[in-house]
Amino acid sequence: MIRSFTVDEVVQHNTENLIWIIIHNKVYDVTNFLNKHPGGKKVLLKVAGSDATKQFDNFHSLEVLKKYSPQLLIGEIGSAQAESEKEEVAGAESPFGDFVPQVEKEIMPYTFEWDEAKKIPRKLFIKAGKAGILPGICGSPWPSKYAPYPLFGGVKPEEFDYFHVFIILDELARCGSGGILWGLVGSLGISLPPIIKFGSDELKQRVAPECYAGIKNICLAITEPYAGSDVANIRTEAKLTDDGNYYIVNGEKKWITNGVFANYFTTAVRTGGPGMGGISLLLIERSMPGVKSYQMQCSGLWASGTAYIRFEDVKVPKSNLIGKENSGFKCIMNNFNQERLGLIIQANRFARVCYEDAMKYANKRKTFNKKLIEQPVIRSKLAHMAREIEATHAWLETILYQTRFMEEDAMIRLSGPIALLKVQATKTFEFCAREASQIFGGLSYSRGGQGEKIERLSREVRAFIIPGGSEEIMLDLGIRQSLKIAQFAGAKL
Ligand code: HEM
């Protein structure tokens, strides 16, 4: 129950010793905040005891209020309470946004702080685990046997499909931080599925429940300083001991998402001869002597713990092998479609975040006595952003529908279209980040504040265009794959 005040009551609190202000019908006591306000004390004193909504909206995004409300919010203006209750009820009825209802409350107000700190608090992983989000982003089917908490939203496990994964990732991505996404769910979503699909029962039982619960972290360690997209040429070697019970692992991995925090590493190692036929997947554990990880300094994705990893004579039991020896390349390739779908979903939502923030800003920012939105050149930018985003979204839904209703080999047959869609989505993201930056001007060049999301996403774009199959490789794969399928279907080329 929140207290109600009248406007007259607020007006009485208009001195430096006791200063209240109204913003969007809510009453804030900013007395102890005066000297901490990043915009200075004077601006607040000017609006003491009055409705400062307009002034506030000019300089802040609404996330600021969510973040500071626990310290500053003391009540609401009269009937505002009834209004906000109505809003809450309306929100509860709205189907979109409820699937992952905590994004605005649990993530958005802290995104900047966690990104700068290069760390996501453990409590967020645990909350996401309890909400069923963590198993939910690992693809379909729902892992009933290993998920520690039940499926949410009234969805039956047998009904869980890629559309649900899509909604979870899409909703999470509204926070506008690739770092949070990759740190919280991205790494898990690509490193646990190979264990679930190809690992032994003992491995699954030991690793999956704690990762799904957010208690432990896992990462996918494939890329090396020597081999990125060219996976077949990785060098990290795993040699069997004479008794055949252990592998001794030596090598380096680079740009490994979550590698700074991970307890487990789903690692590509060379157990055989050169090329793709000599690669295995091995689960390496942080607790094993000889595992060292270092935070890398990258342009973006700061909260995701991107690491350089060294394995120095790490002794790994043979029972940690994921799938058969020397058949790791197949497992890695099998995983790629799912990884790319995840990147596509995030990239297009991030493009939408750029559009949304740019649209809001253009509707309030005035230059030359006109709102930006009144300038045709700005509307043209927004129009081009919208058409790219909607086209990408429609194509994505078509592909997701096919993963659900095509026969068994859908993921193999769809690898060409998914590759091309990845290019479409990342180009859309790149374009929208650029255009939103132009609309925000200087605010998208400094960290934090109103342009926070745009500034961050502009730095993070490359992390979507390069990994998971670079644009150049995706374009080529898209065409090679369609030729293969056509030949298989009997086309004479
Ligand atoms: C509950 C009330 C308020 C809170 C919690 C608050 C918080 C903040 C924060 C966190 C910033 C840093 C930039 C950002 O993160 O957006 C900021 C900047 C600023 N604030 Fe406030 N503010 C409040 C009210 C106001 C009001 C009423 C005004 C104007 C009358 C104002 C004027 C400014 C200005 C001019 C800046 C600097 C903007 C810039 O760097 O571009 N603030 N405020």
Residues whose N, C-alpha, C, O or C-beta is under 5 A from the ligand:
A	BS01	HEM	Y28 P38 G39 V43 L44 V47 A52 Q55 F56 F59 H60 S61 V64 Y68 G448 G449 Q450
